[in-house]
Amino acid sequence: MTLRLWDESRLAINACEMLRSGNYLIPTFDGAPDMWNTKPPLMIWLQVLSMKSFGVNEWAVRFPSAMAALFTCMVILLFSVKYLKNFWFGFIWSLVLVTSSGYIEIHAVRTGDYDALLTLFLTLGTISFFTFLENSNTKYLYLFFISMALAVLTKSSAALMILPGLFLYSVLQKKLIILLKNKHLYIGLFIFLLTAGSYYCIRETYNPGYLQAVWDNEFGGRFLNTIEEHNRSFWYYFINLFDYRFIIWVFFVPAGIFVGLKNKNLKIKNLSLFTSLMVLTFFIIISSAQTKLPWYVLPNYPFLALFVGIFIFHIFSLLKEKLNKILPYIFLFAIFTAPYSIIIVKIYQEQNPEWKKDYNGVNFYLKNILLHKVENDNFTILFNGDFTHGRFYLNSLLEQDKNILLKNTDENINLDEIVLFSQNEVKDFLEEKYELRIIEEYYITGLYKIIAEKN
């Protein structure tokens, strides 16, 4: 699967340029400070580290997201073992999460975007805050602030959307005053501000105008206004759960909420109340924003998965208590077989070059040149629109002194020029204006030679 347009490919280019320039403070695009993407560069730093380990390739770009997903499941398992004293609860919870289509998705844990890493830190942060309120162990309060600082360094203001839920739970549990009187709250807050705030201040010093760009893009831009035509109804994220993103599990959520809130185990009962507030407040905040995109809801998936996990664990526990020892495990195998199979099929299908062929066909061809599966390396790419996702491959080929140009159909095309394309509009343009000779057709991509202009 080649790199995807927009965030993933732009981050990949940011990381490549950072790796080659050695400037680890300011992400650049085409050698200039990147003011379109104003997030702090924690994800880019991890991708640079990954590239140093694995080379400049798709695996390196996506490795931090994959590891974030793994560590999210590890956080869930560790919390279940330490707090609930039950491995199977965390195991079931993790299985629900990794069989949720919206979580195992493009622009989520399967691509080199911010959201999987953000979800890891917010999951760790919220669980740490909840655990602190339950046992008053200050190490969890510090872990919460460290997690929040890392979340801000990952995706800026998006990390702050969990705070209303934490505040409401503190009030309902009558622990807000105790929390406000705790000196460690203010030490932790100082650590958070120092860690997260330092980057913004240093970046502004060396890149004047950065703070204004952050404000315009994230607050005045994405939240208060619709950008890039991503305007949807208030119920967009809720409806998405019934689409394909959580359709396997969504009908288990009400049962999980009911079982959780009525549970005799006080720990599960409190966890259910806490999770209900987190899910509700997070949905309200992102649904109120004017710009809506499917992956903005990703940090909610571990909490939605928790409700499903509570219900399945409840059935699992009843089977263990009332019937023989083997049946509960047969039940788990049966209930997770279909969701797991669906995820595997989904991943396999998206490897197919036909997926968004107009945009990705050229990328597959360039990738195969890098893999030495294709020998042609003297041609012009014809592509209309943003080619960021293809430039990751093109830049690597240019570093190998390949003779490859990039043009769009508005630019001058010469006779005898060999052109590579995958967009239907480009093919229509060429066939209408020129006599052509097919040199090669690779999957959905054409490599044609311009013979003459048509009369």
C-alpha angles and dihedrals in degrees: 000000000000123000116285126239121262120010102017096047093041091052089048091054090045089054094046092051092046091050093051098041099041090223101135096170105062121037111222136201117200086355095299127104107275106240095164091065105046101170118120112262105246091117091046091050090053091049091051089051089048091050090052088054102039105018130249102311143110092272091059092048093052101035095089091054092049091049090048089056091049093049091047089058090046091053090051092049094046092049091050093050096043100038106024094029090224127112095188094059091058092042092054092044090052093047091053090051096050092046093054109108093212091057098044090052147116109278088024129067096332099060137049097262132123100252104080091051091046090051091052094054095042091049091050091044097049094044089049092051092048091048091050092053089049100048105013091229104155094209088074091052090054090046088054093054093045090050091049092050090052090046090054091048087053103047108356117220094008087079092064096063092087094061099086091056092050091049094050093049091050090053095047091048089048091235101115095095092046089049093050090051093052111103091206089066090065095042089051091047089052090051089050094049093044094049100042099029096051093068093053092049095046092045091051090051093055097029108039113205094033095115091050090050090051091051094047095046102041107028110018088029118041100018104038098030138036113250128193090004093289093144116144138159123276089255095053096111093043092052090048090063088063092045112068102296098082102357094122093059108018096098090056092060098081090048090050092050091050094047091045098049092045094044119130089217103089092205093057090042092054091043090052092051091047092049092047090056092046093051095044097048094043092051092049093050098047091041090054092054114099094223113064128183128169096244095054088083094055096105088062095060097082089053094046088048089053092062091050089046092053091055095045091045089051091056090043091052093048091052091050091049100043105029141031124307098250100052096070091058092046086053091054092047091050097047095047100040096081097043091048091049091050091054092050092050091047092053092047094050092051091058087069114107089223089076105107088341095181092064103032105038095087090047092056090052094049091046091054091052088056089049090050091241091119125044102195110104104150110084147092123258112224110202130153117210134011112351098183093122091054097044090070087068096033093054091052090051093048089054086059089055094250114165100237126141130193121220141154127223092264091065128083115278117197130218112260089023114139113224132196119204144154104179117103091220090056092049091050090049093051095046092048096048107030145041105239141197118208110230097172141347112203114188100301097343128098128211106192135171119224106234104172144330117265118241 
